[in-house]
Amino acid sequence: GLGDVYKRQITYSDGGNICIDSSNCQGKCRADVNAGDKGAVSGQCEKTDNPFGCYSEVVAGKVQPGLCID
């Protein structure tokens, strides 16, 4: 079940680094959901592989549409 996700959560050593694409990170390059509205083109490498919450992925310096997983 979904509870197992928490037990196996991976922590990335580059979490919190500034990024402009997920290729810059071990995980995904994430921005706040409303970052695109501000014209932001950088995000931060996700700290863990926990998929929950709201975020936008940054791909090639462009903020993708927001995604929420709960």
ABEGO torsion letter per residue (X at the ends): XAAAAAAABBBBAABGBBBABAAABABBBBBBAAAAAAGBABBBBBABABABEBBBBBBGGBBBBBBBBX
